[in-house]
């Protein structure tokens, strides 16, 4: 007599004819044997990123949990080596930055200005870049020359551009000279807080528009022209074609360039630092330049607080990116 035993009755949970499911280590070994060449090709990149990105990140995270400054860090003076004496203090740096007695002056005011700066710059980058891209997408005489001229601000090194603007924005610079000749007020672009912030947005817009223009121009050229022909045959106006054909066709490109623009502008160190220097324009400093000022622009240098600012910046951008991508995915699902 043959006895048939159901696998579910034995509690094994296995289906007939199949062995046990391999564990994670076994799957990793099988994947390595199959794709060993891929692992070998990416190994140098992983090693370099681990040294250049991973170690500084881990080191910075550790410093945020200490009271490290230039006075208690390890240093060498002549032939004498002084060991580090800073100690572990936990999350005190984060609490001091976010809720301490000087939290508004040292963090929240700069955070608010950084958000305003980012939103204003990215909005101007996108709107002006889209307008120029729409113009260059038309059949114009000398279109290639226009493209080259409009890309020049992007091609010129940032420090050259910023120093040129700094000369033009000086009290006796070109901009105030032109305003004076027109009998208009001549602002103190590099001294007054409001005009310092306005000048920072102006210079960053000048530097950032070409990237948006080139990216959106590529997106415009990828839209099927027959969609415009069909919309025109249906009697759609220019605004309706722009709203229902151009903008949806640019949705993928727009979401990417806006995300990149927010990340780059939020961390835009060079323009603020080169335009105003290290110790001037305290109210025009964004979070990343303020973190640099704490860590390298004052005495004693506060390495722990500067590193904590860096971790907060990273956390803010991670949260924003996650929320932004989920919002885009939800809108795509609703549109489908």
C-alpha angles and dihedrals in degrees: 000000000000118000117212113206121195112227092221090055092056091052093234093121091210124131118231114270095022130099128217117301110259117249127240093267093051091048090050091051091049091048091050092051091050100042103025092133091059092051090048091052096049096041094086091049092049090049093050093046090048091055098040100035111012100051096045090047094051091043091050092050090053093049090055088064093055138061094242117164135156089268098058102031124102112273142160122231111187106309093338120097118203117201123226116267101181117123140211113269102167119218095345093114093055092047091049093049096046103033107011125120091265096039094118096050095041103037121359097051090050091044091053092048090047091054092047091046092049096046094045095046096045092046091051092043092053099041096045092039091051092048092051091044091053089049094049091046089067123087101263131162109251093015092148092054091050090052092052092049093049092049093053095087088057094046096050113087112261096238091054091050094047094046090049091052090046090057092047092048095051118114091261095031130123097270096053091043090056091045091049092051088054091049091244127138115279108219124207094244096181099036110039115075097225094047091044089059091044091050091050091053091046094052094044091049090053091052098042105043097077093060092051091045094052093044094048092043089057089050092050092052091053093059112103108251091213088071090063091046092051092047091049091050088052089056099254115163123231091261092049091050090050093047100042102030111022101041096045089046090053095045096103095045092042094052091051098046093044091052091048090045092053093049094046095044094045088055097036101140103157101061097049094042096046094042098050106014127226105296104029130080098027092177092053094055115112121211097270094051090043089054089051090049091054093047102038112004103065141045122274095030110228103214095170096053092043091052090047089055089052092052091048090051091051091048093050092051093046091052092046093048092049093049092044094051092047090049091052092047091051092050090050090052091049091048091050 
